[in-house]
Amino acid sequence: MTKKLSLTERAYRQLRDDLLTCRLVPGAKINIKDITETQGFSLGAVREALSRLTSEGFVTQDDARGFRVTPISIGDLTDLVRVRSDIEGQCLRRAIEKGGLEWETMIVSAAHRLSRTPTRDPREAGRLNEDYADAHAAFHHMLVAACDSPWLLKMREWLYAQSERYRYLTVPLAHGDRNLTHEHAQIVDAVLARDADRAVALLTDHLMATARLLIDPHSTPGSPYAQLVIVADRAV
């Protein structure tokens, strides 16, 4: 039997999804009244949800009563990817050291599911397919699932969520000759071979390649998503 979610939890999940997918634009002021009217949440539920999202770093409180979407910037993205690569790399090393056959099997299963899921939304080509987002999160989670440090895993999960806002922006951009399925497969092969150095290096390259799509917007001139990052960077 599915547990019924509270109004506050529903508001939190909806707003978090809107933040991760940039439907709530980075840097924009959040109109609480509009949210209550269009989505049917109570004022109290929305405020509680926004307070929780503030503690998670997705929202900032700019005065006694107002909330704003946390801005994005090239500088923030660069720092975020470096820190995430470091933390996720540590998690992966410890997972390779501790993980057993069941862990390996779950990685292969997660990678297979990811490879068979379309990246873009079939109804709207410029948006990320939500099923792919779920499969991608599951794959990265499974890579480090055998890590024996709960604190490292908590930090990795938080950094992953922060990275998602940027990754959604790369969907409409040209990815050139990049083959994501091949990148994921290479990481899996290195993990199964218990080659921690190679696995971490491939993971780092994988994360950096995604960031470069936004760090180098000249590769996709005129893209409104690239321009959004440029504007956000200038505003900081």
N, C-alpha and C positions, 0 to 999 in steps of 0.2 A: 504494500500500500504506500503510495507516494505521499510524503509529508507535505502539508500545505504550507507555503511560504508566507511569512508575515508581510504586511504592506511595506514596511521599511526595507526588508530584504529584497522584495521585488523591485522597489525603487532603486536600491543600491545596484542590483544586477543590471537593470536597464540603463542606468546612468553610466555605469562602468563600461558597458558595451558601447554606448554612444561616445565615450571618451576614447576608448581603445581604437575604434574605427574612425575617429575624427569627425563623426557627425556633429559633435560639439567641437567647434574649431579651436585649436590651440591659441591661447591668449585672449579668447572672447569672454565677455562677461556672461555669467549664467543667469538666465531669466527664470527665476523660481516660479513665478506666477504662470508663465507660459507652460512650464513643465506640468504643473498641477492641473491646468486646464486641458492640455492636449493628451496627457497620459493617465489622468484619473487618479493620481496619487495625492494624498493629503499633504498639506504644508509641512506638518511635523515629520512625516515620513521622508519627504524630500530633504529637509534640513538635516535630519539624522544621517541620511545616506551621504549627503555632501560632506558632513563632518568626518565620516569614516573615510571617504575618498580623499579628503584633505590629509588625513594621517598617513595615507598610502602614497601621497605625492602626486596624485592626478589632478588635484584641485588646490587652489590657494585662496585664502580669505583676505580680500583686499581692504576691508573695513569692518566695522562692527556687525554689519548685516549682509554684506555682499560676498559672492563667490566668483572666481574666475578660473577658467581652464588653464592649467599650468602650461606656459609657453614652451615651444620647441625651438631649438637652435642648432646650428652646425657644431658649435662648441659643446653643447650638451650631448649631442649624438656621439661625437668623437670620444668624449670622456666615458659615456655610458657603455659604448661598445668595448672600450679598453678594459673597464672594470668587469663587465660581464664576461669577457673572454678569460680574464684571470680567474674569476670565481668559478665559472663553469668548467674551465680547464682543471682546476683543483678537484672539483666534484668528479669529473670524468676519470682522472687518475686514480682516485680512491675507489671508484666504482669498478674499474678494471682490476684493481688489486683484490677487491672483496667479492665481486660478483661471481655467480655460478652458472650452471647450465640453464636453469629456469630464467635467469636474467637475460642470458644470451638469446633464448627463444623468444622472449617478449620484445626484445629489440628488433629481431628479424621480422616479427609479426607487425610491429608498429611501422617499420620501414616499408613493408609491403603495402600496408593500408595507405600510407602516405603517397607512395608511388602510383597508386591506382585512383587517387582522388584529384579531380581537376582543380587547378590553382585558382582560376577565376570563376566568379559567379555566373552560371549559365544564363541567368536572366539579365545580368548587367555586367558586361565584359570588363568594365573599368573598376569593378569591386572584387575584393577577395572573397572566395567561396568560404562560407562559414564552416562547412564540413572539412575543408582543407586546413583552416585555422585550427580546428580541434585536433585533426590528425597530426599537424605539425607540432602543436604543443605536446601531444602525447608522445611523439617520437623523441623530442628533446628531453622530456621528463624521464622517459624510459632509459635513455643513454646514461643518466646519472643516478638512476633509482637505487643502485646497490651501494652508493656512497654512504659511509657510516657516520657522517657528521650532519646532524639535524640543522645546526646553525648555518653551515655552508649551503644546504639545500634550501633553507628559508630565504637566504640572500639571493640564491640563484633564481628562485621562483619570482621574487620581487623584481629583480633586474629583467627577467624575461618579460614580465607584464609591462614594464616601462618601455622595453624595446618594441613591443607590439604596435604602439602608436606610430612609430617611425616605419615599421615594416608595412603597415597598411598603406602608407603613402607611396611605396615603391611599386604597388600593383599596376598602375597605369603606365609606368615607365618602361622604356625599352630595356630588356635585359641582355641584349646582344647575343653572344654565343653561349651564355651561361646555361648549364644543364644542372638544375637543382637535384634531379633524381640521381644523377651521377655523383654529385657532391655528397649526398646522403649515403649512397652506397659505398663510397670510399671510406667514409667515417666508420660505417658498420664493419667493413672488412678489417680495418685497423683495430677496432675494438675486439672483434672475434679472434684476431691474431695476437691479442694481448700486447700490442705495440703501443704503449701509452704515449710515447713521444710523438709518433706519427699521428695518432688519433687526436691529440690535443692540437697539433699543428694544423691538421685538416679542419678541425672545428673552428679554430681561430680564423683561418682563411675564409671559411664559410660565413662567419659572422661579419667579417670585414668587407666581404664582397657585397653583402646586402647594404651595408652602410655607405659604401662608395657610390651607390646609385643616387643617393641624396647629397652626399658630400661633393660630388662632381655633377651638378645639374646641367652643365654644358653638354653632357652626353644626350640630353633630352631637351633641347631648346624649346621654349614656349610652353612647356608643361605647367599647368596650373598648380600641380602638386609640388614640383620643384620650386616654383616661384613662391609658394606658401612657406617653404623652408627658408628661402632667401629673405623674404620679408620678416619672418620671425627672427632670423638671426640679426637683422639690422635693428630690430626693435629692442634688443637686449642691451 
